[in-house]
Amino acid sequence: MLVVDDEPGIRTAVARGLTAEGMEVVAVGDGLSGLEAALTGSFDAVVLDIILPRLSGYRVLEQLRAAGVDTPVLLLSAKDGEFDQADGLDLGADGYLVKPFAFVVLVAQLRAMLRRRDAALGRTGQRVRLGPLLVDPAARSVSWHGDVVELSPREFALLHALASRPDTAVAKDELLRLVWGDEQAASRNVVEVYVGYVRRKLEAVGAGHVLKTVRGYGYIVESP
């Protein structure tokens, strides 16, 4: 595990706790050092604070993903705003934890991230065609009547989860499990934010009516 946090107390406590859980830990105190270590791709997961000297956690994450490093990343933040969570997850984070946090929750999120990584190896999911809507996991592409719909990885995962169950209402908690891997990885409001992102992009190609809200429950993709 790589732990990147500029608060010595938190950095030391997390490193000691993870070591006690049987994990090998490297801990650094600034963003640039964290980026250099994470770029090696030699870690199973990264615990990454957002507010860091030299380079913010957001920029570290952004550069990791741009370099093709897909190591699972758990963001730590003193901010609990929905859009802060959405920004971090949209940059490619695999989880988001607000300070102060319980250590047992941090460990649970890390283990869930590792399970998702292991389960995803060698599996891309099924291609879905619903009339003019095509969702292709192998190509990571979405189109409507041949027009490409540009989605972020998280937006794509959300649409694929819904399109794989056409005409079936999917609860927000279930979407958290399917897309974020854990009901505790993000809040229900983050699901609402991402559904809004996807719906606006579908509307741009005339497909906004496909994704509908089931009030008080979740969302549904209807067959055209």
C-alpha positions as CSV (number, residue, x, y, z in Angstrom):
1,M,0.0,0.0,0.0
2,L,1.1,3.6,-0.7
3,V,-0.1,6.2,1.8
4,V,0.1,9.8,0.7
5,D,-0.8,12.4,3.4
6,D,0.9,15.5,4.7
7,E,-0.5,15.2,8.3
8,P,2.2,13.2,10.2
9,G,-0.3,11.9,12.7
10,I,-2.7,10.5,10.1
11,R,0.1,9.2,7.9
12,T,1.7,7.3,10.8
13,A,-1.6,6.0,12.2
14,V,-2.8,4.7,8.8
15,A,0.6,3.2,8.0
16,R,0.8,1.4,11.4
17,G,-2.8,0.2,11.2
18,L,-2.4,-1.2,7.7
19,T,0.9,-2.9,8.7
20,A,-1.0,-4.5,11.6
21,E,-3.5,-5.8,9.0
22,G,-0.7,-7.6,7.3
23,M,0.0,-5.1,4.5
24,E,3.3,-3.7,3.4
25,V,3.2,0.1,3.5
26,V,5.2,3.0,2.0
27,A,4.2,6.4,3.4
28,V,5.1,9.8,1.9
29,G,4.1,13.3,2.9
30,D,3.7,15.3,-0.4
31,G,2.0,15.0,-3.8
32,L,5.1,14.9,-6.0
33,S,6.7,12.1,-3.9
34,G,3.4,10.3,-4.0
35,L,3.1,10.6,-7.8
36,E,6.7,9.4,-8.3
37,A,6.1,6.3,-6.2
38,A,2.6,5.5,-7.7
39,L,3.9,5.8,-11.3
40,T,6.0,2.7,-10.7
41,G,2.8,0.7,-10.7
42,S,4.2,-1.5,-7.9
43,F,1.4,-0.9,-5.4
44,D,-1.8,-2.8,-4.9
45,A,-3.7,0.4,-3.9
46,V,-3.0,4.1,-3.0
47,V,-4.5,6.0,0.0
48,L,-4.3,9.6,-1.3
49,D,-5.1,12.8,0.5
50,I,-6.5,15.6,-1.7
51,I,-4.9,18.6,0.0
52,L,-1.1,18.1,-0.3
53,P,2.0,20.2,-0.7
54,R,3.8,20.4,-4.1
55,L,1.0,18.7,-6.0
56,S,-2.7,18.2,-5.0
57,G,-4.2,14.7,-4.8
58,Y,-6.5,15.6,-7.7
59,R,-3.5,16.3,-9.9
60,V,-1.7,13.2,-8.7
61,L,-4.7,11.1,-9.6
62,E,-5.2,12.9,-12.9
63,Q,-1.5,12.3,-13.9
64,L,-1.7,8.6,-12.8
65,R,-4.7,7.9,-15.0
66,A,-3.2,9.9,-17.9
67,A,-0.1,7.7,-17.7
68,G,-2.2,4.6,-17.8
69,V,-1.6,3.5,-14.2
70,D,-4.8,1.9,-13.0
71,T,-3.9,1.2,-9.4
72,P,-7.0,1.5,-7.2
73,V,-7.0,4.9,-5.4
74,L,-8.9,5.8,-2.2
75,L,-9.2,9.6,-1.8
76,L,-9.1,11.2,1.6
77,S,-10.6,14.6,2.1
78,A,-11.7,17.1,4.8
79,K,-14.5,18.1,2.3
80,D,-17.8,16.2,2.3
81,G,-19.4,18.1,-0.6
82,E,-21.2,16.0,-3.2
83,F,-19.4,17.7,-6.1
84,D,-16.0,17.2,-4.4
85,Q,-16.8,13.5,-4.3
86,A,-18.0,13.5,-7.9
87,D,-14.9,15.4,-9.1
88,G,-12.6,12.9,-7.4
89,L,-14.5,9.8,-8.6
90,D,-14.8,11.2,-12.2
91,L,-11.0,11.7,-12.3
92,G,-10.7,7.9,-11.7
93,A,-10.7,7.4,-7.9
94,D,-12.1,4.1,-6.7
95,G,-13.4,5.4,-3.4
96,Y,-13.8,8.6,-1.3
97,L,-13.5,8.9,2.5
98,V,-14.1,12.0,4.5
99,K,-11.9,13.0,7.4
100,P,-12.2,12.2,10.3
101,F,-12.9,8.5,9.5
102,A,-12.9,5.2,11.4
103,F,-9.9,3.1,10.5
104,V,-12.1,0.0,10.1
105,V,-14.0,1.8,7.4
106,L,-10.8,2.7,5.6
107,V,-9.7,-0.9,5.7
108,A,-13.1,-2.1,4.5
109,Q,-13.0,0.3,1.5
110,L,-9.5,-0.8,0.6
111,R,-10.4,-4.5,0.7
112,A,-13.5,-3.8,-1.4
113,M,-11.4,-2.0,-4.0
114,L,-9.0,-4.9,-4.2
115,R,-11.9,-7.3,-4.6
116,R,-13.3,-5.2,-7.4
117,R,-9.9,-5.1,-9.1
118,D,-9.5,-8.9,-8.9
119,A,-13.0,-9.5,-10.1
120,A,-12.6,-7.2,-13.1
121,L,-9.4,-8.9,-14.4
122,G,-10.3,-10.6,-17.7
123,R,-13.9,-9.5,-17.7
124,T,-15.3,-6.7,-19.8
125,G,-19.0,-7.3,-19.6
126,Q,-21.7,-7.9,-22.3
127,R,-22.3,-5.6,-25.3
128,V,-25.8,-4.1,-25.0
129,R,-28.0,-3.0,-28.0
130,L,-31.4,-1.5,-27.3
131,G,-32.7,-0.3,-30.6
132,P,-30.5,2.6,-31.8
133,L,-28.6,2.6,-28.4
134,L,-25.4,0.6,-28.4
135,V,-23.2,0.2,-25.3
136,D,-20.0,-1.7,-26.0
137,P,-17.8,-2.4,-22.9
138,A,-14.9,-3.9,-25.0
139,A,-14.6,-0.6,-27.0
140,R,-15.8,1.6,-24.0
141,S,-18.1,3.3,-26.5
142,V,-21.7,4.4,-26.5
143,S,-23.7,5.5,-29.6
144,W,-27.2,6.5,-30.5
145,H,-28.2,6.0,-34.2
146,G,-24.5,5.9,-34.8
147,D,-23.7,9.2,-33.1
148,V,-21.0,8.8,-30.5
149,V,-21.8,9.7,-26.9
150,E,-18.6,10.7,-25.0
151,L,-18.8,9.4,-21.4
152,S,-16.2,9.3,-18.6
153,P,-15.3,5.8,-17.3
154,R,-17.7,6.2,-14.3
155,E,-20.5,7.5,-16.5
156,F,-20.0,4.6,-18.9
157,A,-20.2,2.1,-16.0
158,L,-23.4,3.7,-14.8
159,L,-25.1,3.6,-18.2
160,H,-23.9,0.0,-18.8
161,A,-25.2,-1.1,-15.4
162,L,-28.7,0.3,-16.3
163,A,-28.7,-0.7,-20.0
164,S,-27.8,-4.3,-19.0
165,R,-31.1,-4.5,-17.2
166,P,-33.5,-2.8,-19.7
167,D,-37.0,-1.9,-18.5
168,T,-36.0,-2.8,-14.9
169,A,-35.8,-0.2,-12.2
170,V,-32.4,-0.3,-10.4
171,A,-32.1,1.1,-6.9
172,K,-29.6,3.8,-6.0
173,D,-27.9,1.4,-3.5
174,E,-27.6,-1.3,-6.1
175,L,-26.0,1.2,-8.5
176,L,-23.5,2.2,-5.8
177,R,-22.6,-1.5,-5.5
178,L,-22.4,-2.1,-9.2
179,V,-20.6,1.1,-10.3
180,W,-18.7,2.1,-7.2
181,G,-18.3,-1.4,-5.8
182,D,-19.6,-0.6,-2.3
183,E,-22.6,1.1,-0.9
184,Q,-20.3,3.0,1.4
185,A,-17.9,4.2,-1.4
186,A,-20.0,7.2,-2.2
187,S,-23.3,8.8,-1.3
188,R,-26.6,8.3,-3.0
189,N,-26.4,12.0,-4.0
190,V,-23.3,11.2,-6.1
191,V,-25.4,8.7,-8.1
192,E,-27.9,11.5,-8.8
193,V,-25.1,13.8,-9.9
194,Y,-23.8,11.2,-12.3
195,V,-27.2,10.3,-13.7
196,G,-27.5,14.0,-14.5
197,Y,-24.2,14.0,-16.3
198,V,-25.2,10.9,-18.4
199,R,-28.7,12.3,-19.1
200,R,-27.4,15.6,-20.4
201,K,-25.0,13.8,-22.8
202,L,-27.8,11.5,-24.0
203,E,-30.0,14.5,-24.5
204,A,-27.3,16.1,-26.8
205,V,-27.9,13.2,-29.3
206,G,-31.7,13.0,-28.8
207,A,-31.7,10.1,-26.4
208,G,-32.5,11.8,-23.1
209,H,-35.8,10.0,-22.9
210,V,-34.2,6.6,-22.6
211,L,-32.9,7.2,-19.0
212,K,-35.7,7.8,-16.6
213,T,-36.0,8.4,-12.8
214,V,-38.2,6.1,-10.7
215,R,-39.1,8.6,-7.9
216,G,-38.0,7.5,-4.5
217,Y,-36.2,4.4,-5.7
218,G,-33.7,4.7,-8.5
219,Y,-33.4,4.7,-12.3
220,I,-34.4,2.8,-15.4
221,V,-33.2,2.6,-19.0
222,E,-36.3,1.8,-21.2
223,S,-36.0,0.0,-24.5
224,P,-36.7,2.4,-27.4
